[in-house]
């Protein structure tokens, strides 16, 4: 059966099964096709084509299939290619309805393909005005007629999960949906976007980009189930003992590990993408992301330290496996209720869609968030393990102080425009930060000189970075006020623009972070073995 089962099919089937409601409906409609004799599967295909065409005119399709041999009637309502209500009647009595009816029709009838008589009529919400069906129909037709992800999936069943909410469509590479499984638990579906915000096709482009997208999640699985020998080799290489592995491996529980993947085919067209999209299934973070949480509740130094240590340890595992995250930011640190964790909050580092494998310790940054990207790495066009540490440090500083470093974001935007050749306008950003007008006049000519071939990347770095550092002096003084001085000093080191003064990787940062907590007698914020 090509048609799909709507998530609320039970409720609507109850309404359809009410003799009074059916009588009122039949009095108001005019059948477009009546008692047409046809094989079951042929009739079903005709119904599907009619319903898909009708939705464009804000119409649903009411249908009746009569199986005269068995004295059975199959009665239902279609919106697009979704069955929103269904009953199977025998001898004038409803034998099955909702999910049970759909299951029988989709299996036994499709397989046996009996000859039946089909009747159907197009209906609008006005036809069922002042009936229990009206509001359901308006909502469902409105949703389906949009034909636009991610809202088109809301209220439907995808792979036996009920989609209850579109959590976000702002991600660069995925739509995020909140779903409920058969076990009654809440999960997140991440669906690769049909096309990226810049218009480039993703899920509809063919198997290469889908494979590339899914490959990043394979890296995540390796972090969640780390190879001890590989990590021990890394620990030995950086002069640390093998015994550290047992403690470091505790931090894998702070990586948002997928529960499963669904990939039904290699290539998706628009219809197959809507009907059976590629999906990554993840746990649901009921407390939202770090940005939202801090905005709602605020954050003290110990809370930020607790979250930061856990994410640093998770990134340390990734770095020990030569895996870079490349997009650490507040929106990618998700929080979930857990009474065993400090503050009752367990953080997860999520969204490894930008993940890369460091070749000789470096990777070219291509997918990033300008606000939390490292200017030095962007200008040099190479990201190492310290790139992730920079992004995590700035993320934690932002959570701790509620302040940002917009001058660094401006430099990153200019780098993307002039160094990477991206079609970016900085004017909207300057409208939000008019105080940066003078700084912009200082730095943009330097970037233009690179684009015009009058300077090299090395010269650009030598001229731009000192200007950023001068601007930092003002901003960092503001950031340091009324916050924990020790934590501020540690985080400040993560974002220094002198590469030689940085933490080389997340492992170094994690160890220094843990020592800070021990020195401050915050041991209860350090994860303990179970």
C-alpha positions as CSV (number, residue, x, y, z in Angstrom):
1,X,0.0,0.0,0.0
2,X,1.6,3.3,-1.1
3,X,-0.7,5.4,1.1
4,X,0.6,6.2,4.6
5,X,-1.1,5.9,8.0
6,X,-1.7,9.2,9.7
7,X,-0.6,9.4,13.3
8,X,-4.0,10.4,14.7
9,X,-5.9,7.8,12.6
10,X,-7.5,6.3,15.7
11,X,-9.2,9.5,16.8
12,X,-10.5,10.3,13.3
13,X,-11.6,6.8,12.7
14,X,-13.8,7.0,15.9
15,X,-15.5,10.0,14.4
16,X,-15.9,8.3,11.0
17,X,-17.4,5.3,12.8
18,X,-20.2,7.3,14.3
19,X,-23.3,6.6,12.2
20,X,-24.7,10.1,12.8
21,X,-21.5,11.7,11.5
22,X,-21.4,9.5,8.4
23,X,-25.0,10.3,7.7
24,X,-24.4,14.0,7.9
25,X,-21.4,13.7,5.7
26,X,-23.2,11.6,3.0
27,X,-26.0,14.1,2.8
28,X,-23.6,16.9,2.0
29,X,-21.3,15.3,-0.6
30,X,-21.7,14.5,-4.3
31,X,-19.7,11.5,-5.5
32,X,-17.4,12.1,-8.4
33,X,-17.1,8.4,-9.1
34,X,-19.8,5.9,-8.0
35,X,-19.6,2.1,-7.9
36,X,-16.8,1.9,-10.4
37,X,-15.7,-1.8,-10.7
38,X,-11.9,-2.3,-10.5
39,X,-9.2,-4.5,-8.9
40,X,-8.4,-3.3,-5.4
41,X,-4.8,-2.1,-6.1
42,X,-5.9,-0.2,-9.3
43,X,-8.7,1.5,-7.3
44,X,-6.2,2.4,-4.6
45,X,-3.8,4.0,-7.1
46,X,-6.6,6.0,-8.5
47,X,-7.6,7.2,-5.0
48,X,-4.0,8.2,-4.3
49,X,-3.7,10.2,-7.5
50,X,-7.0,12.0,-6.8
51,X,-6.0,12.8,-3.2
52,X,-2.6,14.1,-4.2
53,X,-4.2,16.3,-6.8
54,X,-7.0,17.5,-4.5
55,X,-4.7,18.6,-1.7
56,X,-3.5,21.4,-4.0
57,X,-7.1,22.8,-3.9
58,X,-7.3,22.4,-0.1
59,X,-9.5,19.3,-0.5
60,X,-9.6,15.8,1.1
61,X,-11.1,12.7,-0.5
62,X,-13.8,10.6,1.1
63,X,-14.0,7.0,-0.3
64,X,-16.0,3.8,0.0
65,X,-14.7,0.5,-1.3
66,X,-17.3,-2.3,-1.5
67,X,-16.2,-5.9,-1.4
68,X,-19.4,-7.6,-2.4
69,X,-18.3,-11.2,-2.2
70,X,-17.6,-10.8,1.5
71,X,-20.3,-8.2,2.2
72,X,-17.6,-5.7,3.4
73,X,-17.2,-2.0,3.1
74,X,-13.9,-0.1,3.6
75,X,-14.6,3.5,4.4
76,X,-12.0,6.3,4.8
77,X,-10.7,9.8,4.3
78,X,-7.5,10.7,2.5
79,X,-5.5,13.9,2.8
80,X,-2.8,13.8,0.2
81,X,-1.3,10.4,0.4
82,X,-2.2,9.9,4.1
83,X,-5.1,7.8,5.4
84,X,-6.5,9.9,8.2
85,X,-9.5,7.8,9.0
86,X,-10.4,4.2,8.1
87,X,-13.1,1.6,9.1
88,X,-13.8,-1.9,7.8
89,X,-17.5,-2.8,8.1
90,X,-19.0,-6.3,7.7
91,X,-22.7,-6.9,7.6
92,X,-23.3,-3.2,8.5
93,X,-21.2,-3.5,11.7
94,X,-17.7,-2.0,12.1
95,X,-15.3,-4.9,12.5
96,X,-12.0,-2.9,12.4
97,X,-11.0,0.7,12.6
98,X,-7.9,2.9,12.8
99,X,-4.6,1.2,12.9
100,X,-6.1,-2.3,12.8
101,X,-8.1,-1.5,9.7
102,X,-5.1,0.1,8.0
103,X,-3.0,-3.0,8.7
104,X,-5.6,-5.4,7.2
105,X,-6.2,-3.2,4.2
106,X,-2.5,-2.7,3.6
107,X,-1.7,-6.4,3.8
108,X,-4.4,-8.9,3.0
109,X,-6.3,-6.8,0.5
110,X,-3.2,-5.7,-1.3
111,X,-2.0,-9.2,-1.6
112,X,-5.3,-10.8,-2.7
113,X,-6.2,-7.8,-4.9
114,X,-10.0,-8.6,-5.1
115,X,-12.3,-6.9,-7.5
116,X,-14.2,-4.2,-5.7
117,X,-16.5,-1.2,-6.4
118,X,-15.1,2.2,-5.6
119,X,-16.9,5.4,-4.9
120,X,-15.3,8.7,-3.9
121,X,-15.9,12.4,-3.4
122,X,-13.7,15.4,-2.9
123,X,-14.5,17.3,0.3
124,X,-13.4,20.5,2.0
125,X,-13.7,21.5,5.7
126,X,-16.7,23.6,4.8
127,X,-18.5,20.4,3.7
128,X,-18.2,19.0,7.2
129,X,-18.8,22.4,8.9
130,X,-20.1,22.1,12.5
131,X,-19.1,18.4,12.8
132,X,-16.3,16.9,14.8
133,X,-14.4,16.3,11.5
134,X,-14.2,19.9,10.6
135,X,-11.3,21.1,12.9
136,X,-9.3,17.9,12.3
137,X,-9.6,18.3,8.5
138,X,-8.7,22.0,8.5
139,X,-5.5,21.3,10.6
140,X,-4.4,18.3,8.5
141,X,-5.1,19.8,5.1
142,X,-3.3,23.0,6.1
143,X,-0.3,21.0,7.3
144,X,-0.1,18.6,4.3
145,X,-0.9,21.3,1.7
146,X,2.2,23.2,2.7
147,X,4.4,20.4,1.3
148,X,7.3,21.8,3.1
149,X,9.7,20.1,5.5
150,X,9.9,19.8,8.5
151,X,6.2,20.7,9.3
152,X,4.9,18.3,6.7
153,X,5.9,15.4,9.0
154,X,4.3,16.8,12.2
155,X,1.3,14.7,13.3
156,X,2.3,11.7,11.1
157,X,3.8,8.4,11.7
158,X,7.4,7.9,10.4
159,X,8.7,4.4,10.8
160,X,6.2,3.7,13.7
161,X,7.3,6.9,15.5
162,X,4.7,9.6,16.0
163,X,6.1,13.0,15.0
164,X,4.7,15.5,17.6
165,X,6.7,18.6,16.9
166,X,9.2,20.3,14.6
167,X,11.9,21.3,17.1
168,X,14.0,23.2,14.7
169,X,14.6,23.9,11.0
170,X,17.4,26.4,11.7
171,X,20.2,23.8,11.6
172,X,22.5,24.0,8.6
173,X,22.2,20.3,7.6
174,X,19.2,18.7,9.4
175,X,15.6,19.2,10.4
176,X,15.0,18.2,14.0
177,X,11.8,16.5,15.0
178,X,10.4,15.4,18.3
179,X,8.9,12.0,18.2
180,X,7.3,9.3,20.4
181,X,8.1,5.7,19.9
182,X,5.9,2.6,20.5
183,X,7.6,2.3,23.9
184,X,6.1,5.6,24.9
185,X,9.5,7.3,25.2
186,X,10.5,10.5,23.4
187,X,13.2,10.6,20.7
188,X,14.6,13.0,18.2
189,X,14.6,12.4,14.5
190,X,17.4,14.2,12.6
191,X,16.6,14.3,8.9
192,X,19.1,15.6,6.4
193,X,17.7,18.7,4.8
194,X,16.2,18.4,1.3
195,X,18.5,21.3,0.4
196,X,20.8,23.5,2.4
197,X,19.9,27.1,3.3
198,X,22.0,28.4,0.4
199,X,19.9,26.3,-2.0
200,X,22.4,23.4,-2.6
201,X,20.7,20.1,-2.7
202,X,21.5,17.7,0.1
203,X,19.2,14.7,0.6
204,X,17.9,15.1,-3.0
205,X,21.3,15.3,-4.6
206,X,22.2,11.6,-4.8
207,X,24.0,9.0,-2.7
208,X,27.3,10.8,-2.4
209,X,26.1,13.6,-0.1
210,X,23.9,11.3,1.9
211,X,26.8,9.0,2.4
212,X,29.0,11.9,3.5
213,X,26.4,13.1,5.9
214,X,25.9,9.6,7.5
215,X,29.7,9.1,7.7
216,X,30.0,11.8,10.3
217,X,27.7,9.7,12.5
218,X,29.9,6.7,12.1
219,X,32.6,8.8,13.7
220,X,30.2,9.5,16.6
221,X,29.7,5.8,17.1
222,X,33.4,5.3,17.3
223,X,33.6,7.9,20.1
224,X,30.7,6.3,21.9
225,X,32.4,2.9,21.7
226,X,36.1,3.9,21.8
227,X,38.9,1.6,20.7
228,X,41.1,1.2,23.7
229,X,44.3,0.4,21.8
230,X,43.9,3.5,19.6
231,X,43.3,5.8,22.6
232,X,46.2,4.2,24.6
233,X,48.5,4.9,21.6
234,X,47.4,8.5,21.7
235,X,47.9,8.8,25.4
236,X,51.4,7.3,25.1
237,X,52.3,9.6,22.2
238,X,51.5,12.7,24.3
239,X,53.4,11.4,27.3
240,X,50.5,10.2,29.5
241,X,50.0,6.8,31.0
242,X,47.7,4.0,29.9
243,X,45.9,4.1,33.2
244,X,44.2,7.4,32.2
245,X,42.1,5.5,29.6
246,X,39.7,4.1,32.2
247,X,38.9,7.6,33.6
248,X,38.7,9.2,30.1
249,X,36.3,6.5,28.9
250,X,33.7,7.6,31.5
251,X,33.1,10.7,29.3
252,X,31.7,8.8,26.4
253,X,28.3,9.1,28.1
254,X,28.5,12.8,27.4
255,X,28.4,12.3,23.6
256,X,25.0,12.2,22.1
257,X,25.1,8.8,20.6
258,X,22.5,7.8,17.9
259,X,20.1,5.0,18.7
260,X,19.7,4.1,15.1
261,X,19.7,5.0,11.4
262,X,17.1,4.5,8.7
263,X,18.2,4.7,5.1
264,X,15.7,3.2,2.8
265,X,17.4,3.9,-0.5
266,X,20.4,5.3,-2.2
267,X,18.7,8.2,-4.1
268,X,15.7,10.2,-3.0
269,X,13.3,12.2,-5.2
270,X,10.9,14.7,-3.7
271,X,8.1,12.1,-3.1
272,X,10.3,9.4,-1.6
273,X,12.0,12.0,0.6
274,X,8.7,13.1,2.0
275,X,7.3,9.6,2.4
276,X,10.4,7.7,3.7
277,X,13.2,10.3,4.6
278,X,16.7,9.2,5.8
279,X,16.7,9.5,9.6
280,X,19.1,9.5,12.5
281,X,17.4,8.6,15.8
282,X,18.8,10.2,18.9
283,X,17.8,10.6,22.6
284,X,15.6,13.6,23.4
285,X,17.2,16.4,25.5
286,X,14.3,17.6,27.6
287,X,16.2,20.6,29.0
288,X,17.1,22.1,25.6
289,X,20.5,23.4,24.6
290,X,23.0,25.3,26.8
291,X,22.0,28.7,25.3
292,X,18.3,28.2,26.0
293,X,18.9,26.8,29.5
294,X,21.2,29.7,30.5
295,X,18.8,32.2,29.0
296,X,16.0,30.8,31.1
297,X,17.7,30.0,34.4
298,X,21.1,31.7,34.4
299,X,24.3,29.9,35.3
300,X,26.8,30.1,38.1
301,X,30.5,29.3,37.7
302,X,30.3,25.8,39.1
303,X,27.5,24.9,36.7
304,X,29.5,26.1,33.8
305,X,32.5,24.2,35.1
306,X,30.5,21.0,35.5
307,X,29.2,21.2,31.9
308,X,32.5,22.3,30.5
309,X,34.5,19.5,32.1
310,X,32.1,16.9,30.7
311,X,32.1,18.3,27.2
312,X,35.9,18.7,27.3
313,X,36.3,15.0,28.3
314,X,34.0,14.0,25.5
315,X,36.0,16.0,23.0
316,X,39.2,14.6,24.5
317,X,37.9,11.1,23.5
318,X,37.2,12.4,20.0
319,X,40.7,13.9,19.7
320,X,42.3,10.8,20.9
321,X,40.7,9.1,17.9
322,X,41.8,11.9,15.5
323,X,38.2,13.2,15.2
324,X,37.5,16.9,15.1
325,X,34.0,18.3,15.9
326,X,34.5,21.6,14.1
327,X,31.2,23.2,15.2
328,X,31.2,23.4,19.0
329,X,28.7,26.0,20.2
330,X,26.0,26.5,22.8
331,X,23.3,25.1,20.5
332,X,25.3,21.9,20.1
333,X,25.5,21.2,23.8
334,X,22.3,19.6,24.7
335,X,21.0,19.1,28.3
336,X,19.0,16.2,29.7
337,X,17.5,15.7,33.2
338,X,19.6,13.2,35.2
339,X,19.3,13.2,39.0
340,X,22.8,11.5,39.2
341,X,24.5,14.5,37.7
342,X,25.3,17.9,39.4
343,X,22.4,20.2,39.2
344,X,20.3,17.3,37.9
345,X,21.7,18.0,34.4
346,X,23.6,15.8,32.0
347,X,25.2,17.6,29.1
348,X,25.8,16.1,25.7
349,X,28.0,17.3,22.8
350,X,25.9,16.8,19.7
351,X,25.7,17.4,16.0
352,X,28.9,16.0,14.5
353,X,27.6,16.8,11.0
354,X,30.8,18.9,10.4
355,X,33.0,16.2,11.7
356,X,36.4,15.6,10.1
357,X,39.4,13.3,10.5
358,X,42.5,15.2,11.2
359,X,45.2,14.4,8.6
360,X,48.6,15.1,10.1
361,X,46.8,17.0,12.8
362,X,44.9,19.5,10.5
363,X,41.6,19.8,8.6
364,X,40.4,22.6,6.4
365,X,37.4,24.3,8.1
366,X,34.4,24.3,5.7
367,X,31.3,24.0,7.9
368,X,31.2,26.4,10.8
369,X,29.4,28.9,12.9
370,X,31.2,32.3,12.6
371,X,30.4,33.4,16.1
372,X,32.3,30.5,17.7
373,X,34.9,29.8,15.0
374,X,38.6,30.4,15.6
375,X,39.8,33.5,13.6
376,X,43.4,32.3,13.5
377,X,42.4,28.9,12.0
378,X,40.1,30.6,9.5
379,X,42.8,32.9,8.3
380,X,45.4,30.2,8.1
381,X,42.8,27.9,6.4
382,X,43.6,24.9,8.7
383,X,41.9,23.7,11.8
384,X,43.5,21.5,14.4
385,X,42.5,20.1,17.7
386,X,42.9,23.5,19.3
387,X,40.0,24.8,17.1
388,X,37.5,22.7,19.1
389,X,39.1,23.9,22.3
390,X,38.7,27.5,21.2
391,X,35.1,27.0,20.3
392,X,34.3,25.2,23.6
393,X,36.1,27.8,25.6
394,X,34.2,30.7,23.9
395,X,31.0,28.8,24.4
396,X,31.6,28.5,28.1
397,X,32.7,32.1,28.4
398,X,29.5,33.2,26.7
399,X,27.4,31.0,29.1
400,X,29.4,32.3,32.1
401,X,29.2,36.0,31.2
402,X,26.3,36.4,28.9
403,X,28.6,38.5,26.7
404,X,30.0,37.9,23.2
405,X,33.0,38.9,21.2
406,X,31.4,40.5,18.1
407,X,34.6,41.9,16.7
408,X,36.0,38.4,16.3
409,X,32.8,37.3,14.6
410,X,33.2,40.2,12.2
411,X,36.7,39.1,11.3
412,X,35.4,35.6,10.7
413,X,32.7,36.9,8.4
414,X,35.3,38.9,6.4
415,X,37.5,35.8,6.2
416,X,34.6,33.7,4.8
417,X,33.9,36.5,2.3
418,X,37.4,37.3,1.1
419,X,39.5,34.3,2.0
420,X,37.0,31.6,1.2
421,X,35.1,33.5,-1.5
422,X,31.7,33.0,0.1
423,X,28.7,35.2,-0.9
424,X,28.4,37.0,2.5
425,X,27.2,40.4,3.4
426,X,28.5,41.9,6.6
427,X,26.2,44.9,6.5
428,X,23.3,43.3,8.5
429,X,25.8,42.3,11.2
430,X,27.2,45.8,11.4
431,X,23.6,47.1,11.9
432,X,23.4,45.0,15.0
433,X,26.8,46.2,16.2
434,X,27.2,49.8,15.1
435,X,30.1,50.3,17.5
436,X,32.2,48.1,15.2
437,X,32.1,50.6,12.3
438,X,35.6,52.0,13.0
439,X,37.1,48.5,13.5
440,X,35.4,47.3,10.2
441,X,37.1,50.2,8.4
442,X,40.4,49.2,9.7
443,X,40.3,45.5,8.9
444,X,38.2,45.2,5.7
445,X,40.9,46.9,3.4
446,X,43.4,44.3,4.6
447,X,41.1,41.5,3.4
448,X,40.4,43.3,0.2
449,X,44.2,43.4,-0.5
450,X,44.3,39.6,-0.3
451,X,41.3,39.2,-2.6
452,X,42.9,41.6,-5.1
453,X,46.2,39.7,-5.0
454,X,48.2,42.5,-3.3
455,X,48.9,40.5,-0.1
456,X,49.4,36.8,0.9
457,X,47.6,34.9,3.7
458,X,50.6,35.1,6.0
459,X,50.8,38.9,5.6
460,X,47.0,39.1,6.3
461,X,47.4,37.1,9.5
462,X,50.3,39.3,10.7
463,X,48.3,42.5,10.2
464,X,44.8,41.4,11.3
465,X,45.5,39.4,14.5
466,X,47.2,42.4,16.3
467,X,44.1,44.5,15.6
468,X,41.9,41.8,17.0
469,X,44.1,41.5,20.1
470,X,44.0,45.3,20.7
471,X,40.2,45.1,20.5
472,X,40.2,42.1,22.9
473,X,41.7,44.2,25.7
474,X,38.5,46.2,26.0
475,X,36.1,43.2,25.6
476,X,38.0,40.8,27.9
477,X,38.0,43.4,30.6
478,X,34.3,43.6,30.4
479,X,34.0,39.8,30.4
480,X,36.1,39.4,33.5
481,X,33.9,41.5,35.7
482,X,31.9,39.8,38.4
483,X,32.8,36.2,37.4
484,X,35.0,33.5,39.0
485,X,38.5,34.7,38.3
486,X,40.1,31.2,38.2
487,X,37.6,29.8,35.7
488,X,37.8,33.0,33.6
489,X,41.6,32.7,33.5
490,X,41.4,29.0,32.3
491,X,38.8,29.8,29.6
492,X,40.7,32.9,28.5
493,X,43.6,30.6,27.6
494,X,41.4,28.6,25.2
495,X,40.7,31.6,23.0
496,X,44.2,33.2,22.9
497,X,45.3,34.1,19.4
498,X,48.9,33.0,20.1
499,X,48.9,29.4,19.0
500,X,51.9,28.5,21.1
501,X,50.0,29.5,24.3
502,X,47.0,27.4,23.6
503,X,45.9,24.0,24.8
504,X,47.0,21.7,22.0
505,X,44.0,19.5,22.2
506,X,40.9,18.8,24.4
507,X,42.8,16.2,26.4
508,X,45.2,18.9,27.7
509,X,42.2,21.2,28.4
510,X,40.3,18.5,30.2
511,X,43.2,17.7,32.5
512,X,43.7,21.4,33.3
513,X,39.9,21.8,33.9
514,X,39.8,18.8,36.2
515,X,42.8,20.2,38.2
516,X,41.0,23.6,38.5
517,X,38.0,21.9,40.0
518,X,40.1,19.9,42.4
519,X,42.0,23.1,43.5
520,X,38.7,24.9,44.1
521,X,37.3,21.9,46.1
522,X,34.6,21.3,43.5
523,X,35.3,17.6,43.4
524,X,31.5,16.9,43.4
525,X,31.4,18.4,39.9
526,X,33.9,15.7,38.6
527,X,32.4,12.5,37.2
528,X,33.0,9.4,39.3
529,X,33.0,5.8,38.2
530,X,29.7,4.0,38.6
